[in-house]
Amino acid sequence: MLEMLKVIFLGIVEGITEWLPISSTGHMILVDEFIKLSITPAFKEMFLVVIQLGAIMAVVTIYWQKLCPVSFNRGIYIKQEAISLWMKVIVAVIPAAAIGLPFDHMLNAMFYNYQTVAVTLIIYGVLFVALENHNKNVRPQVTNLHKLSFAKAIGIGCFQVLALIPGTSRSGATILGAMLIGCSREVAAEFSFFLAVPVMFGASLLKVVKFGFNYTTEEIQILVVGLISAFIVSIITIKFLISYIKTSDFKAFGYYRIVLGVIVLGYFIWS
C-alpha cells in the first residue's frame, strides 16, 4: 500500500511539472531523495520515463479535435489544418531528435547532476522574468496556432534542443523560444504540448524496448497506477495553465524556478 502511495505521488509530480515550465527533472531529483521505491534501478529508469505516457494521453484527450487528422462528422474527410499542424510538429521535433538520439548517453553522463539542474533552473527562471518584462508592451505576431509558420515551428524545435540539458524543462525551453520569436503565450503553450506527444512517446518506447517485456505483477501495477495518476493530474494542470496565461504572465514560474534552483543547490551542498 505504501509503495502505491509513492507511485501516486510520483504521478502527481509528473502530471504537474511536465507541463508547467518548471522542470520535471529538477522536481524528480528532489522527490527521489525522499521517496525510495522498492524497485530495481533498471525498472526505475524505465518507469520515470514511461510514466510520461499518461501525460501524453492527457494532451491527446484535451486536444483531440485539433490533433485528429480525420473528421467523422457528416461523412469521413481529412482535416487539412490538423495535417498541417502535425507537419509543423514533425519538423520541429527533428533538431532535438538529431542531437538527442546519438548523444543521449553522453549528455546524461555530463549533465545529469544537481549542479547542472540547479543552474539551469535559475538561468531559465531569470530569462522568463526578463522576457516577460521585455514583452510587457509588445504585441505578439502569432496569436493563432494555425498561423504558425514552418519557419517558426523549426525555430521552436531548435529551442527544444536546449531541453536536452537536465533542469532546463522541455516545456520551458519551447515556450520561451516560441515567445522570443513572436508567439503569444497561448500559442507557445499549446505548441509545446503538441511537441511533447512524439518526443515523449518516442522516449517511452525506447525505454520499454531497452528494459524488455518481462514484468512482475507488482511492476505492472506500478506502471498502471503511475500512468493513471499522471493522466488525471495532467488534465487538470493543462487546463489550469491555459486558463492562467489568458490573464497572467510567466513571471511567477520564473521566480519559482529561481527559488527551486537555490533550494536544490543548497540541499545537496549541505546534505
C-alpha positions in Angstrom: 0.0 0.0 0.0 2.8 2.4 0.9 4.5 1.7 -2.4 1.4 2.5 -4.3 1.1 5.8 -2.5 4.6 6.6 -3.5 3.8 5.8 -7.1 0.7 8.0 -7.0 2.7 10.9 -5.6 5.3 10.5 -8.4 2.4 10.5 -10.9 1.1 13.7 -9.4 4.6 15.3 -9.6 5.0 14.2 -13.2 1.5 15.5 -14.2 2.2 18.9 -12.7 5.8 19.5 -13.7 5.8 18.1 -17.2 3.5 20.9 -18.5 4.4 23.8 -16.3 7.8 25.4 -17.3 9.4 24.5 -14.0 11.4 21.3 -14.9 10.1 17.9 -14.2 13.7 16.7 -13.8 14.5 19.1 -11.1 11.5 18.0 -9.1 12.1 14.3 -9.7 15.6 14.7 -8.4 14.3 16.2 -5.2 11.4 13.8 -4.9 13.8 10.8 -5.4 15.8 11.9 -2.4 12.9 11.4 -0.1 10.7 8.7 -1.9 12.6 5.5 -2.4 10.6 3.0 -4.5 11.4 -0.7 -3.8 12.1 -1.5 -7.4 15.2 -2.4 -9.4 17.4 0.5 -10.8 16.6 -0.7 -14.4 12.8 -0.7 -13.8 13.0 2.7 -12.1 14.9 4.3 -15.0 12.2 2.9 -17.4 9.3 3.8 -15.1 10.3 7.5 -14.7 10.2 7.9 -18.5 7.2 5.7 -19.4 5.0 7.4 -16.8 5.1 10.3 -19.2 2.7 8.3 -21.5 -0.1 9.2 -19.0 0.7 12.9 -19.5 0.7 12.4 -23.3 -2.7 10.9 -23.3 -4.0 13.9 -21.4 -2.8 16.2 -24.3 -4.4 13.9 -26.9 -7.7 13.8 -24.9 -8.0 17.5 -24.4 -6.9 18.5 -27.9 -8.4 15.5 -29.8 -10.4 17.8 -32.1 -7.3 19.8 -33.1 -4.9 16.8 -33.3 -7.1 14.1 -35.1 -6.5 14.4 -38.8 -9.8 12.7 -39.7 -13.3 14.0 -39.1 -16.3 11.7 -38.9 -18.9 14.4 -38.8 -21.3 14.2 -41.8 -19.0 11.7 -43.5 -15.3 11.0 -43.4 -12.9 13.6 -44.6 -9.3 14.8 -44.0 -8.8 17.9 -41.9 -6.1 19.9 -43.6 -5.5 22.1 -40.6 -4.7 19.1 -38.5 -2.4 17.6 -41.2 -0.6 21.0 -41.4 -0.2 21.1 -37.6 1.2 17.6 -37.5 3.7 18.5 -40.2 4.9 21.5 -38.2 5.2 19.3 -35.1 7.3 16.8 -37.1 9.7 19.3 -38.5 10.0 20.9 -35.0 10.9 17.6 -33.5 13.8 16.9 -35.9 16.5 19.1 -34.3 16.1 17.6 -30.8 15.9 14.0 -32.3 19.0 14.6 -34.4 21.1 15.6 -31.4 19.3 13.7 -28.6 19.3 10.2 -30.1 23.0 9.8 -30.9 24.3 11.8 -27.8 21.7 10.8 -25.2 24.1 8.8 -23.0 26.9 11.3 -23.3 24.6 14.2 -22.3 23.2 12.3 -19.3 26.7 11.4 -18.2 27.9 15.0 -18.5 24.9 17.0 -17.2 22.6 14.7 -15.1 23.7 16.1 -11.8 22.3 18.5 -9.2 24.7 21.3 -10.1 23.5 21.5 -13.7 19.9 21.2 -12.7 20.2 24.0 -10.1 22.0 26.3 -12.5 19.6 25.8 -15.4 16.6 26.2 -13.1 17.9 29.6 -12.1 19.1 30.7 -15.5 15.8 30.0 -17.3 13.9 31.4 -14.3 15.7 34.7 -14.8 15.1 34.5 -18.6 11.4 34.1 -18.1 11.2 37.1 -15.9 13.4 39.2 -18.2 11.3 38.1 -21.3 8.0 39.0 -19.7 9.3 42.4 -18.7 10.6 43.0 -22.2 7.3 41.8 -23.8 5.1 43.9 -21.5 4.2 46.3 -24.2 5.0 44.1 -27.2 2.1 42.7 -29.3 2.8 39.0 -30.4 2.9 38.3 -34.1 1.3 34.9 -33.9 -1.9 34.7 -31.9 -3.5 31.7 -33.7 -1.9 28.2 -33.8 -2.8 27.6 -37.4 -0.9 30.8 -38.4 2.3 29.5 -37.0 4.7 29.2 -40.0 7.0 26.2 -40.7 10.0 28.5 -40.2 8.8 29.5 -36.7 8.0 25.8 -35.9 11.6 24.8 -36.8 12.8 27.7 -34.7 10.8 26.4 -31.7 12.2 23.0 -32.4 15.8 24.4 -32.1 15.0 25.8 -28.7 13.7 22.4 -27.7 17.3 21.1 -28.1 18.2 23.1 -25.0 15.9 20.8 -23.0 18.4 18.0 -23.5 20.2 19.6 -20.6 18.5 18.5 -17.4 16.8 21.2 -15.4 16.0 23.3 -18.5 12.4 22.0 -18.8 11.2 20.9 -22.2 8.1 23.0 -21.9 10.1 25.9 -20.5 12.6 25.9 -23.5 9.9 25.6 -26.1 7.6 28.2 -24.5 10.4 30.6 -24.0 11.6 30.1 -27.6 8.2 30.5 -29.1 7.6 33.7 -27.2 11.0 35.0 -28.3 10.1 34.6 -32.0 6.8 36.3 -31.6 4.2 33.8 -30.5 1.5 34.6 -27.9 1.6 32.7 -24.6 -1.3 30.5 -25.5 0.2 29.6 -28.9 3.5 28.9 -27.3 2.0 26.7 -24.6 -0.3 24.7 -26.9 2.5 24.0 -29.5 4.7 23.0 -26.6 2.0 20.5 -25.6 1.8 19.1 -29.1 5.6 18.8 -29.4 5.6 16.6 -26.3 3.5 13.9 -28.0 6.1 12.4 -30.4 9.0 13.3 -28.2 7.7 11.6 -25.1 6.2 8.7 -26.9 9.5 8.0 -28.7 11.4 8.3 -25.4 9.0 5.9 -23.7 9.1 3.4 -26.5 12.9 3.3 -26.4 13.0 2.7 -22.7 10.4 -0.1 -22.9 12.4 -1.8 -25.7 15.6 -1.4 -23.7 14.0 -2.8 -20.5 12.2 -5.7 -22.2 8.8 -7.1 -21.7 9.2 -9.3 -18.7 7.3 -7.6 -15.9 6.3 -8.9 -12.5 2.7 -8.4 -11.3 3.9 -5.6 -8.9 5.7 -3.8 -11.7 2.6 -3.9 -13.9 0.6 -2.4 -11.1 3.2 0.3 -10.5 3.1 1.3 -14.2 -0.7 1.3 -14.4 -1.1 3.4 -11.2 1.7 5.8 -12.3 0.2 6.3 -15.7 -3.3 6.9 -14.4 -2.1 9.4 -11.8 -0.1 11.3 -14.3 -3.0 11.3 -16.8 -5.6 12.7 -14.3 -3.2 15.4 -12.9 -2.0 16.3 -16.4 -5.6 17.0 -17.5 -6.0 19.4 -14.5 -2.6 21.0 -15.0 -3.0 21.7 -18.7 -6.5 23.2 -18.3 -5.1 25.4 -15.4 -2.2 26.6 -17.4 -4.2 27.6 -20.5 -6.7 29.4 -18.2 -3.9 31.1 -16.2 -2.0 32.5 -19.1 -5.1 34.2 -20.6 -4.9 36.7 -17.8 -1.4 36.3 -16.3 2.2 36.0 -17.5 5.0 33.5 -16.8 6.9 35.6 -14.3 5.5 33.6 -11.3 7.0 30.4 -12.8 10.3 32.2 -13.4 10.5 33.2 -9.7 9.5 29.7 -8.7 12.4 28.3 -10.8 14.9 30.6 -9.2 13.8 29.6 -5.7 13.8 25.9 -6.5 17.2 26.2 -8.1 18.6 27.7 -4.9 16.9 25.0 -2.8 18.3 22.2 -5.0 21.8 23.7 -4.8 21.6 24.4 -1.1 20.2 21.0 -0.2 22.9 19.0 -2.0 25.7 21.2 -0.7 24.7 20.9 2.9 23.3 17.4 2.9 
